[in-house]
Amino acid sequence: MAVFTHTAEAPYSLDTVFSWHMRPGALTRLSPEWAQEVVEESHPPLAPGTRARMKTSVPGTRGVVRVPFVCEHAAGPEPFSFVDRMTTGPLHSWTHTHRFTAAADPAACRIDDRIDYHLAAPSGRLSEGFDTLAMDAVLTNTFEARTRRLLGDLDFQADLTRRTGGAPRRILIAGASGLLGRQVAALLSTAGHEVRRLVRTTPWREDEVRWNPGLGLLDARALAWADVVICLSGASIGTRFTERARERILSSRLDSTRLLVLTMEQLDPADRPDTFVCASAVGYYGAERGDERLSESAGSGDGFLSEVCRRWETEAARAEELGVRRVSIRTGVVLTSLGGPLRLQLPLYLTGLGGRLGTGDQWLSWVSLDDVAQIYARAALDDSLSGPVNAVAPEPVRQREFAQTLGDLLSMPSALPVPLLAPMLLLGPQAARELALADQRVVPVALTGADYTFRHPTLRSALASTLGCPPAG
């Protein structure tokens, strides 16, 4: 049996930190992207006997290979503590005890984590000792990353409280089960806001509401309950742009947005939400804009995705006619090992076959998963933001710089260019041009004007965070 311990201190009170951990979404927000993917949190959060389902990464794979990990919650041995015990997973046993105590400074909290574990290791003392040392190194990296994420969230939430007054809001989210939706919901619920989710299946929790945008079905009482509505619904664009796929991509966005706005219109003005935050994308600007710096005031471009975003934002903007503040989030390429383009490229880079796409001159407008989640939360609660908002980092890069930075962080070569034929074969000519080979230099003017502080302002910081690499190069 091996024992791992970790201690951290947060400059927030014991009550603040422990309450944060007891709310829905805490496990999702605490999980480093490269180390662990949360499939389903326990409900109610941390209730004894409930279970959380995850996928934990195989060490060395940067999240490319993940295996099931299920833990059951139990009461802790003392006040302000709780215990997780593995029921399914790659180890022989695992018991994680969380303890929270007031620090020497009463305005701070000490967090002590203890893990008692036993590896399913080959027999022999030498191999067992080597594996334990390796495991401790992985756990140290994981818990340091957990601490950074916790402190980052607490700082962001405290800043947002100062800006908005901090009154708890009721927030309804469409698309909360998606990669981004889970993070947005978790960031808001751990801040103390009440979050409900629109789902297309039979609800089994009290925080779920059924709807069907394709059939135009939505109970207006769900919107009357909400102060803020966030729409993240939409079919994946990572596919060939066949006629059928184009129709699915467009209709999934327009149907959901239109239904939400029409339902708001049916309500008495006093019962309407005061804010509607709707997804969009930098595809609005078109795929071939070159060196032009694209702020929110830049014109729309050509192509299928540009048309989708224009029509999508037009539907969302109808909420303004009802007296509802509307924000359309034009998101760039989200860099996360949990999914999206980076997840697809990682296997190539890890085998030394990664490299720039196309000529390497194309601009890539990117954003970290943490930042885009924060941007949605800020838009939902801060009345100073309205209209289109570019959710991109302040430093777009060219494809060759992206390839070089990713290769450096992984200590792998990145000089071999990816032939243009590869994305063409995978996605077809149109999708390859508008997705993999897009050339957009988008800048976050609205966020800069709103004094938004990026958690990951540089490419190296964002990639290091999502891959679990040291940021220094």
Beta strands, then each sheet from edge to edge (+ up, - down):
strand 1: 2-10
strand 2: 36-40
strand 3: 51-57
strand 4: 66-75
strand 5: 81-88
strand 6: 93-102
strand 7: 109-118
strand 8: 170-174
strand 9: 194-199
strand 10: 208-212
strand 11: 217-218
strand 12: 228-231
strand 13: 275-281
strand 14: 288-294
strand 15: 325-331
strand 16: 333-335
strand 17: 363-364
strand 18: 366-368
strand 19: 387-391
strand 20: 397-398
strand 21: 439-442
sheet 1: 1+ 7- 6+ 5- 4+ 3- 2+
sheet 2: 11+ 10- 9- 8- 12- 13- 15- 19-
sheet 3: 14+ 21+
sheet 4: 16+ 18+
sheet 5: 17+ 20-
end
